[in-house]
Amino acid sequence: MSKQILPWLGVALVVIVSVLGILYLVGRQTGATTAGTPLSVAVSASDWQRGAASPKVTLVEYGDFQCPACASYYPLVHELESEFASDLSFVFRHYPLGQHANAMPASRASEAAGKQGKFWEMYDLLYTKQNEWAEKGDAAEQFSAYAQAIGLDLARFGADLANTEAIDQKIADQKKSGDTSQVLGTPTFFVNGKKIANPGSYAEFKTIIENARKNP
């Protein structure tokens, strides 16, 4: 083989590997490539759920607190909750990705807050302040600051974080339910039990919810 060809083959190989790596990461971050897939585990009392008591539309999100795409969708979901308050119920399920070192600790912090009735307050802070903690080597101090900000008993919060067996099992169960529902990345959304392709705008998301409300 010509010595002039060898460097070009090396460059081509690097380009191919890089492209494959990018496609893999995009697939893990964006989810919802198999729209229409049914939710494998029905919403139950064990889920974190807020909104209408008798909803026409149930929106389930599998999310990762450290995921930038999830943080981008957070204000859209929040606006949907406000606009469709009388008809929409929102459910959050954990799906921490392995490449995000602080995703699992963040899920644990939200569950520990939930033991004191403040899951949603912690959920809101974790997304709105994601840039404060996402890349920290150890985000525990930041999570404790959030716990204090939402009025948690800090001693109890710390104890619950130290005894993570039950919390970890719940997170693992939710992630497994995502796997069986063909969740491929985060965020992944289900509307009335069916996976949707991630909307490209609030207007698109609103149309999906409006259609589901008309045909529950």
Buried (B, 14 or more C-beta within 10 A) or exposed (E): EEEEEEEEEEEEEEEEEEEEEEEEEEEBBBBBBEEEBEBBBEBEEEBBBEBBEEBBBBBBBBBBBBBBBBBEBBEBBBEBBEBBEEBBBBBBBBBBBEEBBBBBBBBBBBBBBBBBEBBBBBBBBBBEBBEBBBEBEEBBEBBBBBBEEBEBEEEEBBEBBEEBEEBEEBBEBBBEBBEEBBBBBBBBBBBBBBBBBBBEEBEEBBEBBBEBBEEE
